[in-house]
Amino acid sequence: MNARSCPDHVPGRPRFASVVGVVGMIAVAGGSSAGFAPSGSSQDAHATFTVGTASAGRGQRALGVLKVPAGIDAGYDIPVAVIHGARPGPVLAVVSGAHGSEYASIVAVEQLINAVKPADVAGTLVLLPIVNVPSFEQIVPHVNPTDGKSMNRFYPGNPNGTQTERASDVITRSVVEPCDHLIDLHGGDLDENLRPYAYWTVTGNEKLDAASRGMAEAFGLAYIIISADRPKDPNASRFLENTATTRGKASITAEAGRSGPVDSGDVSVLVRGVRNVMAHLKMVEQSAAPVERARWIEKVINVTADQGGVFQPAVDRDREVTAGMKIGAVTDYLNRPVQDVLAPEAGVVLFVRAVPSLKKGDTIASIGIVKK
């Protein structure tokens, strides 16, 4: 999942017109904030914490599923793990696999299930490793093959809708509403060569924004995208992270991994980031020093294909580019030039297409504009 689509990929964006977020008057150069727990929202004081069929007593780990009921199409089960710490504390939900071939994020949450020991935790960790099980099983990028919908575009969901909408409804009610904080993990899909970065959503609620920013800084990635254009209506929140913030829950999105193969370094980045946030929230005893001099991205521009053909990149992810610099070329199927792809503004390449296959409207690259 690249910065291309704030935060999930849908081909066909208007050329040079997809802006993820601009921060207006909000300063981003200071330090991080303390943890934020909405009053009365946490269930962690309970002796038993239950999500779906997973019910864990104090100091225990439980495994189960969230059942997405059948409707106009088939139902299915979303795997869930609950680590109910030995001591009370905040409830942190970590969700991955909204796009079932963003493998590094899925593997990272799988590792956390066994790596985090309940005896070491103050609070509760709720882990959903694979939301889009049909995508994972069928190796279909970007969407749920059951209904053709992105599983990070239909929150807060609809119990009477298609499979994606019903799953989103279940996650909203069973995961988002009981938690205090949420991390949505993503990465580069099969056609995406993506560098790691996080999103910080600006809502205008000073306390909530400070709490979410503290999580983003603690996660430890060098690039943080400022998103100030998220929906404000909790009944039309669209994205998972935004569903959390519109309900008063501090939340971030973090991405690492790219183009299919699972790189252990990308997995480690995400595992370490979640542990850093747990330390920041005082759920575990370890240091959580924020990354030094994080680069704040105030705008993201998606570059799209004027027409189909064969794409050949001229730059790699993380490349600094100047306005007008060539970032790739498109040829037809007989290798005749079709389009030179140029950077619309100076910035950093957050994402560049990883495969030659290209049709009109596909996202070719995302350029992050660094806040001065």
N, C-alpha and C positions, 0 to 999 in steps of 0.2 A: 504494500500500500504506500504510494508516494504522496508527496506534498501536493501533487497534481490535483487532488480532488477533495481536499479538505473535509475529512481526511481519507476518502477512499476513491479508487480509480474508476471513472466512467469515461469511456472514449467519447469524443465528439465535442469537447469543450470549444467555445469560440477562440480563435487564434489570438494569443497574447492577452486574453481577457479574464483569466481565472485568478483572482486575487484572494488569497487565503485570509489575510487579516492585516489591519493597520492599527497601530496602537495610539493614536491621537496624543493625548496629554499625559499618558501614563509613563512614568519613569521606569527603566529596566536595569539600572546600573547598580542598585543597592544590594543588600544582603538578603538572605532567605528569612522566612517567617517560621513561627512555631506551628505545630500541628493544629488542625481545626476539626472539631467534632461537633456537628449540629446537635443542639440540645434535644435530648429525648429520642434521638433516632437510633441509637445503638442498641442492639440486643445482646451485647457482650456480657452484660451483668447477669444474664440467665445462666443457670447451671448447665443447660444443654442448648446448643446452637444448631438449628436445622435449616438446610437449604435443599429443596427437593426431597429426595429420599435419603440424603446424607445427614445424619444426626449425630453430632459429636458431644460427648460430655466434657466437662472441664479437664484440660490436659490430654485430650484425645484427638486422633485423626479419624475422619470418617469419609468413605467414598460412596458415591451414588450417582443419580442422574436427575436432571430436570426433564420432566416429561412434557413434550410439546404434543398436545392432543391432535388427533386427526380432525380434519375439517373438510374443506372443498378439495384438499389433496391429503397426502399421507401425513401422519404424525411421526415423530422420532424422538430419541433420547439424546440429551446433551450431557456429557460427563461432567461431574462436579466433585471437588474435594473440599472438605471443611477441616481446618486445623484450628481447634478451639484451645487457645493457650492456657497455660497453667495459672495465669493471673489475669484479672480483668484489664481491659484496655480498648483501643479503637478497633473498629471492624474495617478491614481493607479487602476490597474485592479486586482480583486481577483476572482479566478476561483476554483470551486470545483466540485465534482461529475463526474470526468473522469471515476471513478469506482463507479457505482451507488449504491453499498451496503456498501460504506465507509461512514456511516451515520452521524457520528459526524461532519465531515467537511461540509456536506450538510446542516445540521441543523444550524451550526454556521453562514454560509452565509445567510441563511434564516433569522436568527435573526438580522444580520447586516442591512438588507434591511430597517427595520422599526426603528432600534435603532439609526442609524446615521442620524442626522437632518441636512438638507441642510444649514440651517442658521448658523450652527456651523463649517462648512467646508470651507477651502480655497483650491480650486482645485476641482477635480472631482473623484468620486469613481464609478467604474464600477464593478458590481457584477453578476457573473454567478453561481447560486447555484447548478445546475444539468446539466452537459454536457451530460452525458450518460443516457438520459431519458429511452431508452429501457431497460438498465440494471436495473435501479431503479424500473421500473414498473413490470418487470418480476423476480426481485430478483435474478439476475445472477451475480456472483462475477467475477471480473477481466476483463471481455471482454464485448463488445457490442454484444448481441445475434443476431443482424441482420446479421452481417458478420463475427462474431467470432474473431474480432480484438480488442486489447487493445486500448483504446482511449487516451493513453499517449505514443504511440509508432509510430505514423504516421504523425508527423508534418514535414514540414509546410503544408502538405496536398496536395490533388490533386482534382481539380474540376470535373475531369472525372473518379474518382475512386469509390470505394464502399462507403457506408454511413459514416463509420468512417473517411475515407480520405476526403470526401467532408465536413464533419463537421469540421475537423482540418483546412481545407483551409478557411472556413468561419471565424473561430475563429482567425486565423492568420491575415487575412485582416481586420476584423471588431473590434478586441479587442487588439491584440498584437501591430500591427503597429501604432494605434493612441495613445497608452499609453506611459507613461514615466517609470513606474515601474510596476512590476507584482509579485503577490504572488499566487502560485499554492498550494492549500490545499488538503491534502490526510489524510489517517488514516488506521488502520487495517481493512482489509476486513473480510468477514464472517469466514474465517479459520485462521485469523491472530491475535495473542496476541502480541500487539506492544506497546512499550513505546514511548512517544512523543519525537520527534527530528526534526531538520531542516537540510536542505542542503544548503551549500554555494558552488557555482560553480566558479572555478578559470579559467579565460579565457586567462590570460597574458596581458590583457588591464588593466594597473594599476588603472586608474581612475574608470573604470567600476567595477573592482573587489572590490575596496574599498567601492564603493556605495552599492554593493550587500552584502558585509560583514557587513556593517553598518545596513542594513535591518535585516540580520540574527541575529545579536546581539540584536538589538532593539526588535525583536519578543519575545525574552525572554525565550527560551527553554534551558534546561541545557546541551543538547547534540547537537552539530553541526557537520554534516558530510561534509568533504572536498571532493568535486568532481572535479577532474582535468582531467577527461578522456572524457568529453563531445565532440560531433562533433563540428568542427570549421566551417563547410560549412553551411551557412544559408539556402541553398536549400536541405539540408539533416539533419536538426536539430533534428529530431526524437521526443524529449520530449518538452512539453510546455515551461518549464522554459528555456531550452536551445534555443528554438525558440526566446524567448525574448532577451537573452544575445547576440545571434549572430546578432541581429538587434540593438545592442547598448542600450538595455533597462535593467536597474538593476533589478534583479529578484532572488527570493528564492522559495524553496519548504518547507512547514512545514506540519508535520503529528501529529495527535492525534486521539484517538478513536480506538476501537478494537472489533472484534468478534461479530458484530451485535447489541447488545443493546446499546442505546445511553446514555452514562454517562454524566450528566450535568457538571461534572468537566472537562471532555475532551472538551466539547463544549466551556466552559468558557475559557479554555486555548487558543483555536483558536480565539475566539472573542477578547480576551484581546491582543493577539499577533498582530492581524490586527490593532487594535486601537493604540498599541504601535508603529507600523511602521508608521501609519498616523501621530502620534505625532513627530516621528523622522524626517519625511518629512515636518514638520511644516504645516500639513493640519488641525490639531486640536490643541487646547491649553490644553495640559496635559503633565505630565512628561513621559519620555520614557527611564528610566534607564535600561541599558542592564543587563542581568542576570550576577551575580557575578561568576567569574571563570567558564565560560562555558567550558565543556570538548569537545575538538576537536577530532573527529574520522578521522584518516588519511587513514583507509582502512576498508572495510567491506567484510567479508568472508561468503558466503552462503553455508550452509551444506545441501546436498540433499540426498534423499533416494536411497539406493542401490537397493531396491526392494520394492514392495508393501506390505501392511499388515495393522496392527493396531498400531497406534503411541500412546505411553504413555510418556508424558513429565516428566523429573526429575528436571527441574528448571523452574522458572517463568521469565517473562520479567524483565529486569533491573538487573538480577543476574550477579555478577562478577564471571567469571570462569577462571580456569587455563588450560593450554594446557593438553589435554588428559582427562579432567574431563567429566564424564558422564552427558549428557544433556537430554537424553531420551533413550527409547528402542522401538524396533519394534517387534511385535509378528505376527504369522500367525493367521488365523481365528479360530484356535483351541488353541490359547494362548501358542504356542510353540515359544521359542526365535528365532528371525531371525537376528536382528542387534542391537548392542549397539551403540548409537549415541554419539560420543565424540567431545569435543571442539577441533578444529584444532590448535588454538592459545589462549593465554590468552587475555581476553577482557571482554566486557559487552554484555549481551544478549539484542539486540535491538528488536528482534522478535523471537517468538517460535510458532510452529504450535498449533492452538487452538482446532483442532478437531482430532478424532482418524483416520478418513479416510485418507489413504495414498496409492499412487501408485508410481512406480519407477520413479525417477527423480523429484518428488515434493520437494519443499523447506521445510526443517524441521526447520531451525533456521538461523538467521543472527547474526554473532558475530562482534561487532565493536571493532577495535583495536585503543586504545586511544593514541593520539600523546603525546610523552614524553615531 
